[in-house]
Amino acid sequence: MPTVRTVPLFLAYYFVLTPYGLARRVIRDPLARRPDRRAASYWTFTAPARSSGTANDPGRV
């Protein structure tokens, strides 16, 4: 009986989800991997991590 469920899921995955995912990658690059020739740098600034304030915190004096 598991074959009855497996075949429709297999077909749905390969004929619906796979083309959808490929089309999304063609239209838009989700990881922004394309180089930007105008960019001076690719460095991204992030906020520093906050100290937890516990006794085992090595950043605490």
C-alpha positions in Angstrom: 0.0 0.0 0.0 2.9 2.5 0.4 3.3 2.6 -3.4 -0.1 4.2 -3.8 1.1 7.2 -1.7 4.7 7.2 -3.0 3.9 7.5 -6.7 1.8 10.7 -6.5 4.3 12.3 -4.2 7.1 11.4 -6.6 5.2 12.8 -9.5 4.3 16.0 -7.6 7.9 16.5 -6.6 9.5 16.0 -10.0 6.8 17.7 -12.1 5.7 20.5 -9.8 8.4 21.4 -7.2 11.5 20.8 -9.3 10.5 23.1 -12.2 9.3 25.7 -9.7 12.6 25.6 -7.9 14.6 25.8 -11.1 12.5 28.7 -12.4 13.0 30.6 -9.1 16.8 30.2 -9.5 16.7 31.5 -13.1 14.6 34.5 -12.2 16.3 35.5 -8.9 19.6 34.5 -7.3 18.6 33.6 -3.7 22.2 33.9 -2.4 23.1 37.0 -4.4 26.2 35.2 -5.8 26.4 37.4 -8.9 29.4 39.9 -8.6 28.6 43.5 -8.4 31.3 45.4 -10.3 30.4 48.7 -8.8 30.8 47.5 -5.2 33.9 48.7 -3.3 33.7 45.7 -0.9 31.5 42.7 -0.1 32.0 43.1 3.6 28.8 43.2 5.6 28.8 44.8 9.0 26.9 43.1 11.9 26.1 44.1 15.4 28.5 42.8 18.0 27.3 39.9 20.2 25.9 40.9 23.5 27.4 39.5 26.7 25.1 37.1 28.6 26.4 38.4 31.9 26.9 35.0 33.4 29.9 34.0 35.7 31.2 31.7 33.0 31.4 34.4 30.4 35.0 34.8 29.3 34.4 38.4 28.3 33.6 39.5 31.8 36.2 41.1 34.0 
